[in-house]
Amino acid sequence: MEIKFSGIIPAPIPDKDIAQSEIWGRDISFVSNKKYLIYAESCKGKTTFTNIIAGFRKDYTGNVFINDKEISQFSKNEYSDLRRNKISIVPQGLALFDDLSLIENINIKNKITNYKSSSEIDQMIEMLGISDLKNRKAAKMSFGQRQRTSIIRALCQPFEFILLDEAFSHLDEKNINIAWSLLTNEANKQNAGIILTSLSQQFDNELIKLRV
């Protein structure tokens, strides 16, 4: 998959932020099987960037192409299929159901995709150190525990790109490294790309780093 931005300027983005950005107002491509870090301080458009790709934001000028098709030409069903089979997302707000348990939040997606077995899900839960929370409601978990849950849920589908909007913001270095290992292994299996947004550019050197 190739995602192309051509002269994208969201509304509202100050002119000084556009001038400093390596993405806004420029022509740039993101190719699956590569890993990208999109960084900037707060309120510079990192979430806007991921939401434009996912089709959730349309308040911008310029063009976005996915595999050479302008995204405004996608029907609702086509975009739903894209998010179900080709673009997985860990949104900044995580979008977990507070009244459901950790395992229920994961399974509610996996029952739609049938992508992971129960044992594979259990292995991911154990790897991320939240096995003892399987039956705890999301509302009773810390934000870092919720982030790890959302990462596992996002891996319960096929994808050509996975978008991670500040998905490590509440994790310590040890848990970031474990989560990153899980994500890269899953992406590599599918020859897929990773787009991670962050407040900092201090991250793995293998990423292509771009200031939003």
MOFEN-V814526 format. One record per backbone hydrogen bond with DSSP energy under -1.0 kcal/mol. NH is the residue of the N-H (numbers start at 1). CO is the residue of the C=O. E is the energy in kcal/mol with one decimal. If there is no record, write none. Layout:
<<NH CO E> <NH CO E>>
This chain:
<<3 30 -2.8> <4 65 -3.0> <5 28 -3.1> <6 63 -2.8> <7 26 -1.5> <9 61 -2.1> <11 59 -2.3> <18 14 -1.8> <19 15 -2.2> <20 16 -1.3> <21 17 -1.1> <22 211 -3.5> <25 8 -2.6> <26 23 -1.8> <28 5 -2.2> <30 3 -2.7> <32 1 -2.8> <34 31 -1.4> <36 194 -3.1> <37 208 -2.8> <38 196 -3.2> <39 210 -2.2> <40 198 -1.5> <49 45 -2.4> <50 46 -1.8> <51 47 -2.6> <52 48 -2.1> <53 49 -1.7> <54 50 -2.3> <56 51 -2.5> <57 51 -1.4> <60 58 -1.7> <61 9 -2.1> <63 6 -2.3> <65 4 -2.4> <66 69 -2.5> <67 2 -3.0> <69 66 -1.4> <71 64 -2.6> <73 70 -2.2> <74 71 -1.4> <79 75 -2.4> <80 76 -2.4> <81 77 -2.3> <82 78 -2.0> <83 79 -2.4> <84 80 -1.3> <85 81 -2.0> <86 82 -2.6> <87 82 -2.4> <88 161 -2.4> <90 163 -3.0> <94 91 -1.3> <95 93 -1.1> <100 97 -1.7> <102 136 -1.7> <103 134 -2.4> <105 101 -2.6> <106 102 -1.6> <107 103 -2.8> <108 104 -2.1> <110 106 -2.0> <111 107 -2.6> <112 109 -1.2> <113 109 -1.9> <114 110 -3.3> <121 117 -2.2> <122 118 -2.5> <123 119 -2.1> <124 120 -1.9> <125 121 -2.6> <126 122 -2.5> <127 123 -2.6> <128 124 -2.1> <129 126 -1.5> <130 125 -2.2> <133 130 -1.7> <134 131 -1.3> <136 133 -2.2> <138 100 -2.6> <139 98 -1.8> <140 137 -1.8> <141 138 -1.7> <146 142 -2.2> <147 143 -2.4> <148 144 -1.9> <149 145 -1.9> <150 146 -2.5> <151 147 -2.1> <152 148 -2.0> <153 149 -2.4> <154 150 -2.1> <155 151 -1.1> <156 153 -1.6> <160 86 -3.5> <161 86 -2.0> <162 193 -1.7> <163 88 -3.0> <164 195 -3.1> <165 90 -2.5> <166 164 -1.1> <169 166 -1.3> <171 168 -1.9> <176 172 -2.5> <177 173 -2.3> <178 174 -1.9> <179 175 -2.6> <180 176 -2.9> <181 177 -2.0> <182 178 -2.1> <183 179 -2.6> <184 180 -2.9> <185 181 -2.1> <186 182 -2.1> <187 183 -2.7> <188 184 -2.8> <189 185 -1.8> <190 186 -1.1> <192 187 -3.0> <193 160 -3.0> <194 34 -1.8> <195 162 -2.5> <196 36 -2.8> <197 164 -2.9> <198 38 -2.1> <203 201 -1.7> <207 204 -1.5> <208 35 -3.0> <210 37 -2.8> <212 39 -2.0>>
